[in-house]
Amino acid sequence: QKADELFNQAVDASAKLREGNSDDAALKEKDAIALEHRGIFRFLKNDPLGAHEDIQKAIDLHPRVNSYIYMALIMADKGKAEEYYEFFDKAIKLDPKNAAVYYHRGQMYFITAQYEKAGQDFDKAKQLNEENIFPYIQLACLAYRENKFDDCETLFSEAKRKFSTAPEVPNFFAEILADKGDLEKALKQYDIAKRLEEAVEGIHVGISPLIGKATLLARQPSVENFIEATKLLEEACARDPRSEQGKVGLAQLKLQQEDIDDAIKLFEEAASLARTVDEKLQATTFAEAAKVQKRIRADPMVSAKIEETLAAYKAQG
């Protein structure tokens, strides 16, 4: 919130500096940087129109690689893949040795299952910036998507050797193991990621290990797992009150415990935090379904009819 306030002040201040000096190249660049950063924050705040407006102004004043990258991400958010790639072409023309350009373009290739192109871009990003952990991780995930689990493990091992204290490596490896169905190993990797996240300075994977482990425990129902999963999600929501994923997960467990009021509150909070329409719709649907459930239980006659109907369906198999 403080950064957001300062970026807004920077945009206002740079605009005033350019009054009467509208053609000054140095002032144009500063104005573009301020607009670019405010646009990025607007994008993160789920204001795509405001983000588009700010970043387009920044590009008009002084094109920068970051502006092109974020404009591409805005286009991806709108489902405009063709324009997405056009902005990356512009970014590469501006700076062909910028690792971030290849990494983000590789992400889109990955999402659209163009795995060969994705691998080429992740390799390029890795060569241009060997200290960025994410191309290493994405290449490992890519190997898994291509059904090459041995290569996937080898690439995660390489990442672990190079970034021995980074919680990102065990966290993302846990996701792969969970998808593969190796739940015990996945739980161990989430524990390692959690410990590293707490030990290493700064925010790396945040509450992801807590949510990941809780989700796996909920998939293996027992009283002990249920209690531990609830504690993990409560800790996740306390650490990151803006986590929609944490709130939805905890709300679902609360429903199973028949804490319907708490579940409704959490679902509604998740809906207000959701970035996409689909996520907002899902959280709102859960909240309204919980309200219906509450009303049914409060009416003995309706509740009895529902039980009778369900029993009839069960009898039919």
VOVO-733863 format. One line per field, with one value per residue: x negated, y, z negated of N, C-alpha, C in turn; residue number from 1. Coordinates in steps of 0.1 Angstrom, whole numbers. Atoms other than C-alpha are relative to their C-alpha. Last residue first. Example, Ala and Ser with C-alpha at 12.3 -4.5 7.8 and 13.67 -1.06 7.14 Angstrom:
nX: c(9	-9) $
nY: c(-11	-12) $
nZ: c(0	0) $
caX: c(-137	-123) $
caY: c(-11	-45) $
caZ: c(-71	-78) $
cX: c(8	-9) $
cY: c(11	12) $
cZ: c(-8	0) $
seq: c(2	1) $
This chain:
nX: c(14	1	-6	10	11	-6	-1	14	4	-8	6	13	-3	-5	12	8	-8	0	-14	-8	2	-6	-15	-4	1	-12	-12	1	-4	-14	-6	2	-9	-14	-1	1	-13	-10	3	-2	-15	-7	5	2	14	4	-6	7	12	-3	-3	13	8	-6	2	14	1	-5	1	-14	-2	0	-13	-10	2	-5	-15	-4	4	-9	-13	0	1	-13	1	-5	-14	-3	12	5	-9	2	13	-2	-8	8	10	-6	-4	12	4	-10	3	13	-2	0	-9	2	-3	-15	-5	4	-8	-14	-1	2	-12	-11	2	-2	-8	-11	-13	4	-11	-9	-5	6	14	1	-7	9	12	-5	-3	13	5	-7	6	14	-2	-5	11	9	-4	10	-6	4	-7	-14	-2	2	-11	-11	2	-5	-14	-9	3	-8	-12	-12	-9	-1	-8	4	14	2	-5	10	12	-3	0	14	7	-6	6	14	1	14	0	3	-11	-11	4	-2	-15	-3	5	-9	-12	4	2	-12	-4	-14	-4	2	0	2	14	10	-2	6	15	5	0	10	13	1	3	13	11	10	6	-7	-14	-3	2	-11	-12	0	-6	-14	-7	-1	-8	-14	-5	-7	7	0	11	6	6	12	10	5	8	13	7	5	13	9	5	7	14	5	-2	-11	-11	-2	-7	-14	-7	-3	-11	-13	-3	-5	-13	-10	-3	9	-1	13	10	0	6	14	6	0	11	13	1	3	13	9	-2	7	-5	-11	-12	-1	-2	-14	-8	2	-8	-14	-1	2	-12	-11	3	-4	-14	-5	3	-9	-12	3	1	12	9	-6	12	9	-8	0	14	2	-9	7	12	-4	-7	11	7	-9	0	12	-1	-11	6	9	-8) $
nY: c(1	3	14	10	0	7	14	6	0	11	13	1	4	14	8	1	7	14	4	-8	6	13	-2	-5	11	9	-7	1	14	1	-7	8	12	-5	-3	12	8	-7	3	14	1	2	-8	7	-1	-14	-6	5	-8	-14	0	2	-12	-10	3	-3	-14	-6	-14	-6	0	14	6	-5	8	14	0	0	13	10	-2	4	15	6	12	-2	-2	-8	-6	-10	-12	-6	-7	-11	-10	-5	-9	-12	-8	-7	-10	-11	-8	-7	-10	6	-3	13	11	1	7	15	6	1	11	13	3	2	13	11	10	-4	7	8	9	-4	-14	-9	-3	-6	-13	-9	-4	-8	-14	-6	-3	-12	-11	-3	-6	-14	-8	0	-10	4	10	14	3	1	13	11	-1	6	14	4	-3	11	13	3	8	-6	-4	10	-8	-14	-2	1	-13	-11	2	-5	-14	-4	1	-9	-12	1	-3	3	14	9	-1	8	14	2	2	12	11	2	7	14	8	5	14	0	-2	12	-4	-15	-4	6	-8	-13	2	2	-13	-9	5	-4	-15	-2	4	-1	13	4	0	11	12	1	4	14	6	-2	8	14	1	0	13	-1	7	15	6	-10	-10	6	0	-14	-3	7	-8	-13	3	4	-13	-5	7	-4	11	-3	-1	14	6	-5	7	13	-1	-1	12	10	-5	4	14	8	15	6	-10	-12	4	2	-13	-6	6	-5	-14	-2	4	-10	-12	2	-11	4	-3	9	14	1	1	13	10	-1	6	14	5	-1	10	13	0	1	14	10	-1	6	15	4	8	13	8	-9	-11	-1	-3	-14	-8	0	-8	-14	-4	-1	-13	-10	0	-6	-14	-5	-1	-12	-12) $
nZ: c(-3	-14	-1	5	-10	-12	3	-1	-14	-6	5	-6	-14	0	3	-12	-10	2	-2	9	13	0	0	14	9	-3	5	15	2	-1	11	12	-1	3	14	7	-2	8	14	3	1	-13	-12	-13	-3	-2	-12	-12	0	-4	-14	-7	2	-9	-14	-3	1	-13	4	2	15	5	-4	10	12	-4	0	14	6	-5	5	14	0	-4	-8	-14	0	-12	-6	10	0	-14	0	9	-8	-10	7	5	-12	-4	10	0	-12	2	10	13	11	7	-9	-2	12	-1	-11	5	9	-7	-8	10	6	-9	7	9	-4	-11	-3	-11	1	-10	3	13	-1	-7	9	11	-5	-3	13	6	-7	5	13	-2	-4	12	10	11	9	-4	-12	4	7	-10	-9	7	-2	-13	-1	5	-6	-13	2	-6	11	11	9	-3	2	15	6	-4	8	13	-1	-2	13	9	-3	4	15	2	5	-12	-9	5	-2	-14	-2	6	-9	-11	5	4	-12	-6	2	1	14	7	14	1	-5	9	12	-3	-1	13	7	-6	5	15	1	-6	9	-11	-4	-13	3	9	-8	-9	8	2	-13	0	11	-4	-12	4	4	12	10	-3	8	9	-9	-4	11	2	-12	3	10	-7	-7	10	5	-11	-1	-13	-9	-8	9	3	-12	0	10	-5	-10	7	6	-11	-5	10	-1	8	1	-1	4	-9	-13	3	1	-14	-6	5	-3	-15	-3	5	-8	-13	-7	-8	7	11	-5	-4	12	5	-8	5	13	-2	-5	10	11	-5	0	14	5	-6	8	13	-1	6	-9	-4	-5	-6	-4	-15	-5	2	-9	-13	0	1	-13	-10	2	-5	-14	-5	3	-9	-13	0	0) $
caX: c(270	308	309	285	309	338	317	308	345	355	326	338	374	363	342	372	394	367	359	326	307	321	312	276	272	286	260	232	243	242	206	195	210	193	159	164	177	147	123	139	141	103	83	102	98	135	145	120	136	170	157	141	173	194	171	171	209	210	187	201	166	167	177	148	125	139	135	98	91	110	92	58	64	77	45	49	46	11	-5	28	44	14	15	52	45	18	39	68	46	32	67	78	46	51	88	81	87	57	67	70	33	23	42	27	-8	-3	13	-15	-42	-27	-26	-54	-73	-103	-96	-127	-155	-159	-150	-112	-111	-138	-117	-85	-103	-117	-82	-68	-95	-86	-48	-57	-77	-47	-23	-40	-9	-27	-8	-20	-55	-54	-40	-66	-93	-79	-82	-115	-132	-114	-127	-161	-189	-209	-204	-231	-229	-191	-187	-209	-188	-156	-171	-180	-145	-128	-152	-141	-104	-105	-67	-69	-51	-78	-106	-88	-86	-124	-129	-106	-126	-159	-143	-130	-162	-176	-213	-224	-210	-216	-222	-191	-168	-181	-174	-139	-133	-144	-124	-92	-97	-99	-70	-44	-18	1	-9	-45	-47	-33	-58	-86	-76	-81	-115	-127	-119	-133	-167	-174	-201	-181	-173	-151	-144	-137	-112	-95	-92	-78	-51	-42	-40	-12	6	11	20	49	67	72	48	23	27	20	-11	-23	-19	-39	-68	-67	-69	-97	-118	-115	-99	-101	-71	-48	-58	-50	-17	-8	-19	4	35	30	27	58	78	63	72	67	45	15	22	26	-7	-24	-8	-21	-56	-54	-40	-69	-95	-78	-80	-116	-123	-104	-124	-157	-144	-132	-105	-77	-98	-72	-54	-77	-86	-48	-42	-72	-57	-22	-36	-60	-32	-12	-42	-46	-10	-13	-46	-29	0) $
caY: c(-465	-464	-467	-437	-416	-425	-416	-383	-375	-385	-364	-334	-339	-340	-308	-291	-300	-292	-258	-244	-272	-260	-224	-233	-254	-226	-202	-227	-229	-191	-190	-218	-200	-167	-184	-200	-168	-148	-174	-174	-135	-133	-117	-130	-109	-101	-137	-150	-127	-141	-177	-170	-155	-184	-209	-193	-193	-229	-244	-278	-294	-303	-267	-254	-276	-260	-225	-232	-241	-211	-187	-200	-198	-162	-152	-116	-123	-137	-149	-154	-171	-195	-203	-211	-232	-252	-256	-270	-294	-306	-313	-331	-351	-363	-372	-390	-382	-385	-358	-333	-340	-332	-298	-289	-296	-274	-246	-245	-249	-220	-196	-174	-189	-165	-137	-121	-136	-174	-194	-194	-201	-228	-245	-244	-256	-286	-295	-292	-316	-341	-339	-345	-376	-390	-380	-397	-394	-379	-346	-346	-353	-324	-300	-311	-303	-268	-263	-282	-258	-226	-228	-216	-227	-249	-228	-243	-278	-277	-264	-293	-318	-303	-309	-345	-351	-338	-358	-389	-378	-374	-375	-343	-324	-337	-323	-289	-289	-293	-266	-244	-249	-240	-210	-199	-197	-165	-164	-178	-148	-148	-186	-194	-171	-188	-222	-211	-197	-229	-251	-230	-233	-271	-273	-254	-266	-232	-227	-236	-212	-185	-192	-192	-157	-147	-163	-150	-114	-117	-127	-94	-100	-91	-56	-33	-58	-84	-61	-54	-92	-97	-71	-89	-122	-109	-93	-128	-143	-119	-137	-105	-116	-125	-89	-76	-99	-85	-50	-61	-73	-43	-19	-40	-37	1	24	61	85	64	32	49	61	26	13	38	31	-7	-7	14	-9	-41	-30	-63	-49	-66	-48	-15	-21	-27	4	25	11	19	54	62	48	67	100	94	86	117	138	126	132	168	173	182	207	234	210	180	183	185	151	136	147	133	100	98	105	76	54	64	55	21	15	24	0) $
caZ: c(63	64	26	25	46	23	-8	8	13	-23	-37	-16	-27	-64	-60	-44	-74	-100	-86	-100	-82	-49	-56	-65	-33	-12	-28	-21	16	17	3	27	57	46	44	79	95	81	94	128	130	123	96	65	33	29	36	11	-16	-7	-9	-43	-58	-44	-59	-93	-94	-82	-109	-100	-104	-67	-60	-80	-58	-26	-42	-50	-14	-1	-25	-17	21	18	-1	-11	-49	-43	-75	-94	-64	-60	-98	-96	-65	-84	-115	-94	-75	-109	-123	-91	-89	-125	-120	-88	-51	-27	-2	-30	-39	-3	-4	-38	-24	6	-14	-40	-13	7	-22	-9	19	17	-8	-24	-45	-45	-76	-75	-38	-43	-69	-48	-17	-36	-50	-15	-2	-29	-20	17	8	-11	17	46	69	99	93	57	68	93	67	42	68	69	31	29	54	45	9	20	-4	19	51	74	60	56	92	105	84	99	134	126	111	143	165	147	149	187	194	216	188	164	186	187	149	148	174	154	122	139	157	122	103	118	110	144	162	200	202	181	201	233	219	208	243	260	236	242	280	277	253	273	248	247	210	218	248	226	199	225	234	197	195	229	220	185	198	216	242	273	258	278	306	279	263	296	304	269	276	308	289	266	295	310	276	270	241	221	194	222	235	200	198	232	219	188	210	233	203	188	220	221	246	237	239	260	241	207	220	231	196	178	200	200	162	158	180	164	128	110	83	98	131	113	96	129	143	114	122	159	152	130	154	184	165	157	194	206	181	196	232	226	251	226	208	200	176	176	139	131	148	129	96	103	115	85	61	76	72	36	27	43	25	-8	0) $
cX: c(-6	-15	-1	5	-11	-10	6	0	-13	-4	7	-7	-14	2	4	-12	-8	8	2	15	9	-1	7	15	4	-1	13	12	0	5	16	7	-1	10	14	1	-1	14	10	-2	3	15	9	-4	-3	-15	-5	6	-9	-13	3	2	-13	-8	5	-3	-15	-2	5	-1	13	2	1	13	10	-2	6	16	5	-3	10	14	0	-1	14	0	6	15	3	-12	-5	9	-3	-13	3	7	-9	-9	6	2	-13	-3	10	-3	-13	2	-3	8	-2	3	16	6	-3	9	14	1	-2	12	11	-2	3	7	11	13	-4	11	9	7	-7	-14	-1	7	-9	-12	5	2	-14	-5	7	-5	-14	1	3	-13	-9	2	-9	7	-3	8	14	3	0	12	11	-2	5	15	9	-2	8	12	13	10	4	7	-4	-15	-3	4	-11	-13	3	0	-14	-8	5	-7	-15	-3	-15	-2	-2	12	11	-3	3	15	3	-5	9	12	-4	-2	11	4	15	5	0	0	-2	-14	-11	0	-7	-15	-5	-1	-11	-14	-2	-4	-14	-13	-9	-6	8	15	3	0	12	12	0	6	15	7	2	10	15	7	7	-7	0	-12	-7	-8	-13	-10	-6	-10	-14	-8	-5	-14	-11	-7	-8	-14	-5	3	13	13	3	7	15	8	3	12	14	4	6	14	11	4	-11	1	-14	-10	0	-8	-15	-6	-1	-12	-14	-2	-4	-15	-10	1	-6	8	13	13	1	3	15	8	-2	8	14	3	0	13	11	-3	5	15	5	-3	11	13	-2	-1	-13	-9	4	-12	-10	8	0	-14	-3	8	-7	-12	4	6	-10	-6	9	-1	-12	1	10	-6	-9) $
cY: c(12	-2	-4	-14	-11	-1	-8	-15	-7	-1	-12	-14	-2	-5	-15	-9	-1	-8	-15	-4	7	-7	-13	1	4	-11	-9	6	-2	-14	-1	7	-8	-12	4	3	-13	-7	7	-3	-15	-2	-2	10	-6	2	15	6	-5	8	14	0	-1	13	10	-2	5	15	9	13	6	-1	-14	-6	4	-9	-14	-1	-1	-14	-11	0	-5	-15	-6	-12	2	1	9	7	11	13	8	8	12	12	6	10	13	9	7	12	12	9	9	11	-9	1	-14	-11	-2	-7	-15	-7	-3	-12	-13	-5	-4	-14	-12	-11	3	-7	-7	-10	3	14	11	5	8	14	10	5	9	14	7	4	13	12	4	7	15	8	1	9	-5	-10	-14	-3	-2	-13	-11	0	-8	-15	-4	3	-11	-14	-3	-9	6	5	-8	10	15	2	0	13	11	-2	7	16	5	0	11	13	-1	2	-5	-14	-8	0	-9	-15	-4	-4	-14	-10	-3	-8	-15	-7	-6	-15	0	0	-13	4	15	4	-4	9	13	-2	-1	13	9	-4	4	14	2	-3	0	-13	-5	-2	-13	-13	-2	-5	-15	-5	1	-8	-14	-2	-1	-13	1	-8	-15	-5	11	9	-6	0	14	2	-6	8	12	-2	-2	13	6	-5	3	-11	1	-1	-15	-6	5	-8	-13	3	1	-13	-10	5	-4	-15	-6	-15	-5	10	12	-4	-1	14	5	-6	5	15	2	-4	11	13	0	12	-3	2	-10	-14	-1	-3	-14	-10	1	-7	-16	-6	1	-11	-14	-1	-1	-14	-9	0	-6	-15	-4	-8	-13	-6	11	12	3	4	15	8	1	9	14	4	2	14	10	1	8	15	6	2	13) $
cZ: c(6	5	15	2	-3	11	12	-3	2	15	7	-3	7	14	1	-1	13	11	-1	1	-11	-14	-1	-1	-14	-10	1	-7	-16	-3	1	-12	-13	0	-4	-15	-9	0	-9	-14	-4	-3	12	11	14	3	2	12	12	0	5	15	9	0	9	14	4	0	12	-7	-4	-15	-4	4	-11	-12	3	-1	-14	-6	6	-6	-15	-1	3	8	14	1	12	6	-9	0	13	-1	-9	8	11	-6	-4	12	5	-9	1	12	-2	-10	-13	-14	-6	10	1	-12	1	11	-5	-9	7	8	-10	-6	8	-7	-9	6	13	3	12	0	9	-3	-13	1	6	-9	-11	4	2	-13	-5	6	-6	-14	1	3	-12	-11	-11	-9	5	13	-3	-6	11	9	-8	3	14	1	-6	5	12	-2	5	-11	-13	-10	1	-3	-15	-6	4	-9	-14	0	1	-13	-9	3	-4	-14	-1	-4	12	9	-5	3	14	1	-6	9	12	-4	-4	14	8	-1	-2	-15	-8	-15	-3	3	-10	-13	2	0	-14	-7	6	-5	-14	0	5	-7	12	6	12	-2	-8	9	9	-8	-1	13	1	-11	4	12	-3	-3	-14	-11	2	-7	-8	10	4	-11	-2	11	-4	-10	7	6	-11	-4	11	2	14	11	8	-10	-3	12	-1	-11	6	10	-7	-7	10	4	-10	0	-8	-1	2	-4	9	13	-2	0	15	8	-4	3	15	3	-4	9	14	6	8	-8	-12	5	3	-12	-4	8	-6	-14	1	4	-10	-11	4	-1	-14	-6	5	-8	-14	-1	-6	10	6	5	6	5	15	5	-2	11	13	1	0	14	11	-2	6	15	6	-1	10	13	0) $
seq: c(317	316	315	314	313	312	311	310	309	308	307	306	305	304	303	302	301	300	299	298	297	296	295	294	293	292	291	290	289	288	287	286	285	284	283	282	281	280	279	278	277	276	275	274	273	272	271	270	269	268	267	266	265	264	263	262	261	260	259	258	257	256	255	254	253	252	251	250	249	248	247	246	245	244	243	242	241	240	239	238	237	236	235	234	233	232	231	230	229	228	227	226	225	224	223	222	221	220	219	218	217	216	215	214	213	212	211	210	209	208	207	206	205	204	203	202	201	200	199	198	197	196	195	194	193	192	191	190	189	188	187	186	185	184	183	182	181	180	179	178	177	176	175	174	173	172	171	170	169	168	167	166	165	164	163	162	161	160	159	158	157	156	155	154	153	152	151	150	149	148	147	146	145	144	143	142	141	140	139	138	137	136	135	134	133	132	131	130	129	128	127	126	125	124	123	122	121	120	119	118	117	116	115	114	113	112	111	110	109	108	107	106	105	104	103	102	101	100	99	98	97	96	95	94	93	92	91	90	89	88	87	86	85	84	83	82	81	80	79	78	77	76	75	74	73	72	71	70	69	68	67	66	65	64	63	62	61	60	59	58	57	56	55	54	53	52	51	50	49	48	47	46	45	44	43	42	41	40	39	38	37	36	35	34	33	32	31	30	29	28	27	26	25	24	23	22	21	20	19	18	17	16	15	14	13	12	11	10	9	8	7	6	5	4	3	2	1) $
